[in-house]
Amino acid sequence: MISIKIHMREGAQIPGYQSNGASGADICALMENPYTLKPGETALIPTGIAIELPYGYEAQIRPRSGLAIKHGITLLNTPGTIDSDYRGEIKIIITNCGRNDFIITNGMRIAQMVFNKIYRGNFIVSDSLNETERNDGGFGHSGI
């Protein structure tokens, strides 16, 4: 477990885990008024929280599966990454892929946040790469 320092605007909620085995902590909207997200629309929803991560960690922002299956609600830029040096408010890029309006209300759980250790790459320029069975086989190369 890592300790996450959090700064909250008035009315914001601390992210919370819904079960002992949950990987993601739910993040809630901080809204002055309900917002109607129309089908096909994308909006930036405030949460009122900012975090301070230890160096070498990231927070990933992911959709909530219940909102996805029941309402067609997802997040763009998924998973969104919060770097350890970002100190601004977390805002959620939410999209309605469903057929009906979706009303976002204050305190609604709209996303989840998962923490990961980060390993930075050391890029080495090369004229060739080792061959594999797959090699450069891309999308759909293994069939249906």
Backbone torsions as a table, in degrees:
resi	resn	phi	psi	omega
1	MET	NA	138.8	176.1
2	ILE	-112.4	152.4	177.4
3	SER	-91.3	132.7	-179.2
4	ILE	-118.3	117.5	175.2
5	LYS	-76.9	135.4	-176.4
6	ILE	-130.4	140.0	173.5
7	HIS	-116.0	133.6	-174.4
8	MET	-128.9	135.7	170.5
9	ARG	-74.9	160.9	178.8
10	GLU	-57.6	131.0	179.2
11	GLY	93.2	-12.9	179.7
12	ALA	-73.0	158.2	-179.7
13	GLN	-115.9	143.6	174.9
14	ILE	-67.5	132.4	175.6
15	PRO	-54.7	144.3	-176.1
16	GLY	-136.4	146.1	175.3
17	TYR	-87.8	136.2	-175.8
18	GLN	-91.5	-9.7	175.3
19	SER	-153.9	165.6	-179.6
20	ASN	-62.5	-30.6	-177.7
21	GLY	-97.8	5.1	-177.7
22	ALA	-66.2	134.2	176.5
23	SER	-83.4	-34.5	-175.7
24	GLY	-105.6	140.0	173.7
25	ALA	-93.9	126.4	-178.9
26	ASP	-68.9	139.3	178.1
27	ILE	-111.6	136.4	-176.4
28	CYS	-105.6	149.9	175.0
29	ALA	-72.5	146.4	172.2
30	LEU	-118.7	98.6	-172.2
31	MET	-119.9	137.7	171.7
32	GLU	-75.3	-37.4	-179.8
33	ASN	-136.6	153.5	174.3
34	PRO	-58.5	149.4	179.4
35	TYR	-123.7	127.4	178.6
36	THR	-93.5	113.9	178.4
37	LEU	-93.0	112.0	-178.1
38	LYS	-75.9	155.9	175.2
39	PRO	-54.9	132.2	-179.3
40	GLY	82.9	-4.1	-177.7
41	GLU	-90.1	149.6	175.1
42	THR	-122.6	139.1	179.3
43	ALA	-139.6	157.5	176.3
44	LEU	-104.3	114.0	-173.0
45	ILE	-106.9	125.7	179.6
46	PRO	-74.6	152.4	176.8
47	THR	-117.9	-18.9	-179.3
48	GLY	77.5	9.3	-179.3
49	ILE	-121.3	147.8	171.3
50	ALA	-133.3	147.3	-176.7
51	ILE	-127.2	158.9	173.6
52	GLU	-121.3	109.7	-179.8
53	LEU	-92.0	149.0	171.9
54	PRO	-64.4	147.7	176.2
55	TYR	-56.2	138.4	178.6
56	GLY	93.4	5.0	177.5
57	TYR	-124.9	158.4	171.8
58	GLU	-132.4	160.5	168.4
59	ALA	-112.6	131.7	175.2
60	GLN	-103.6	134.5	177.0
61	ILE	-101.9	124.4	-173.7
62	ARG	-128.9	158.0	176.4
63	PRO	-68.6	161.6	172.3
64	ARG	-95.9	129.0	-174.4
65	SER	-62.4	-36.3	179.7
66	GLY	-63.4	-41.6	177.5
67	LEU	-66.6	-35.3	-179.5
68	ALA	-66.4	-51.9	-174.9
69	ILE	-74.6	-35.4	-176.2
70	LYS	-85.2	-29.4	-172.6
71	HIS	-130.9	-4.6	-178.1
72	GLY	72.4	26.4	-178.4
73	ILE	-95.9	128.6	178.4
74	THR	-140.2	179.2	178.7
75	LEU	-116.8	137.6	173.1
76	LEU	-81.3	162.7	-178.1
77	ASN	58.2	44.5	-175.6
78	THR	-97.7	131.2	-8.2
79	PRO	-77.4	140.1	173.5
80	GLY	-76.8	142.5	-178.1
81	THR	-108.2	131.7	170.4
82	ILE	-107.7	115.6	-178.4
83	ASP	-77.9	159.4	-176.8
84	SER	-66.2	-18.7	179.7
85	ASP	-99.7	5.9	177.5
86	TYR	-86.8	132.0	-178.5
87	ARG	-122.9	6.2	-178.8
88	GLY	-81.2	172.9	178.1
89	GLU	-64.1	139.2	173.9
90	ILE	-78.8	122.9	175.9
91	LYS	-122.4	144.6	-172.7
92	ILE	-105.4	125.4	176.6
93	ILE	-87.7	98.8	-172.2
94	ILE	-109.4	140.0	-176.9
95	THR	-129.8	140.3	176.8
96	ASN	-99.4	103.2	176.3
97	CYS	-92.8	0.7	-178.7
98	GLY	-82.0	-172.8	-177.5
99	ARG	-102.7	-8.1	-176.4
100	ASN	-121.5	158.3	172.9
101	ASP	-59.1	148.1	175.5
102	PHE	-128.0	123.4	-176.9
103	ILE	-96.9	120.9	178.0
104	ILE	-96.8	125.3	-177.6
105	THR	-117.1	161.5	178.0
106	ASN	-58.4	132.1	178.6
107	GLY	85.3	-4.7	179.8
108	MET	-68.0	136.3	176.4
109	ARG	-76.9	111.7	-171.4
110	ILE	-113.4	-12.2	-177.8
111	ALA	-159.1	174.6	174.1
112	GLN	-133.7	152.1	-176.6
113	MET	-120.3	128.1	-179.7
114	VAL	-121.9	139.3	-178.5
115	PHE	-103.0	140.7	-179.4
116	ASN	-138.6	146.8	170.6
117	LYS	-75.5	140.8	-177.9
118	ILE	-109.8	136.9	174.0
119	TYR	-117.1	121.2	-179.2
120	ARG	-86.6	141.4	-178.9
121	GLY	-87.0	148.8	172.2
122	ASN	-110.1	102.9	-173.6
123	PHE	-80.0	129.1	-178.3
124	ILE	-120.3	115.6	-179.5
125	VAL	-69.2	134.2	-178.5
126	SER	-141.1	149.9	177.2
127	ASP	-77.9	-17.6	-178.7
128	SER	-153.4	164.3	176.9
129	LEU	-121.1	152.6	176.8
130	ASN	-61.5	141.3	180.0
131	GLU	-80.6	150.6	176.0
132	THR	-132.8	171.7	176.9
133	GLU	-60.9	-40.8	179.6
134	ARG	-74.7	-41.5	-177.3
135	ASN	55.8	-118.2	-177.3
136	ASP	-101.1	18.6	177.3
137	GLY	-62.2	122.7	-175.2
138	GLY	-105.3	-140.7	-174.8
139	PHE	-53.2	122.8	176.4
140	GLY	76.6	12.1	-175.1
141	HIS	-65.9	-23.0	-177.3
142	SER	-98.7	6.6	178.5
143	GLY	92.3	-168.1	-176.8
144	ILE	-86.9	NA	NA
